[in-house]
C-alpha cells in the first residue's frame, strides 16, 4: 500500500486534498494551466520588473523570492484545491503571467487576481482570463462572492475589475498595504 492510499483510507475527508489538482481552462487566446518548473525563468523576469511589481508591494523579487512565491502559488492549489494558474498565450506559447484565486489564512475573502508581464498589457488578456476564472469560481467551486484587492492607484486593474462587473465594496489593509476591495456576486 502506498502513502497516498494509506492517507485516503485512513482519512477519507482529506482525500480531495491528496495531490495537487490539475485544472486547465482555456479562452479564445489563453491557456490557464498548472505551473511547471519551466515557468520559473519567465516568472522571475516578470517579478524583477519594477513596473509590474509597482502595486504588488512596491518591490521587485529576487530570484530566490520568486522561487518561494511560485512555490506558494503551487502550494495554495495543494492546500485549498484552487489557486493561480500560469497563463500561456495560445498563439505563441509564451508565458503571459498569472491569474487565479487566493484565500490564505487571515485573507479578507476569496480573491481573484491577475499579474501579467508588461509586454502583454493592453491586449485584454487580464479581463479575458479573469472572466474565464470567474466562471470556474461560480460554476465549479460554487462560490457566491469573489473579491479583488487592488492598490488604489492601480487604474488598469480597477478597470479590469469593473469590466468583470465588480463593484467597489470598501477598503482593507493587507500585509501593511492599503487596498480597495472590489467584489462580485454569482448572480451579478
C-alpha positions, 0 to 999 in steps of 0.5 A, a space after each residue: 500500500 502506498 502513502 497516498 492510499 494509506 492517507 485516503 483510507 485512513 482519512 477519507 475527508 482529506 482525500 480531495 486534498 491528496 495531490 495537487 489538482 490539475 485544472 486547465 481552462 482555456 479562452 479564445 487566446 489563453 491557456 490557464 494551466 498548472 505551473 511547471 518548473 519551466 515557468 520559473 525563468 519567465 516568472 522571475 523576469 516578470 517579478 524583477 520588473 519594477 513596473 509590474 511589481 509597482 502595486 504588488 508591494 512596491 518591490 521587485 523579487 529576487 530570484 530566490 523570492 520568486 522561487 518561494 512565491 511560485 512555490 506558494 502559488 503551487 502550494 495554495 492549489 495543494 492546500 485549498 484545491 484552487 489557486 493561480 494558474 500560469 497563463 500561456 498565450 495560445 498563439 505563441 506559447 509564451 508565458 503571459 503571467 498569472 491569474 487565479 484565486 487566493 484565500 490564505 489564512 487571515 485573507 479578507 475573502 476569496 480573491 481573484 487576481 491577475 499579474 501579467 508581464 508588461 509586454 502583454 498589457 493592453 491586449 485584454 488578456 487580464 479581463 479575458 482570463 479573469 472572466 474565464 476564472 470567474 466562471 470556474 469560481 461560480 460554476 465549479 467551486 460554487 462560490 457566491 462572492 469573489 473579491 479583488 484587492 487592488 492598490 488604489 492607484 492601480 487604474 488598469 486593474 480597477 478597470 479590469 475589475 469593473 469590466 468583470 462587473 465588480 463593484 467597489 465594496 470598501 477598503 482593507 489593509 493587507 500585509 501593511 498595504 492599503 487596498 480597495 476591495 472590489 467584489 462580485 456576486 454569482 448572480 451579478 
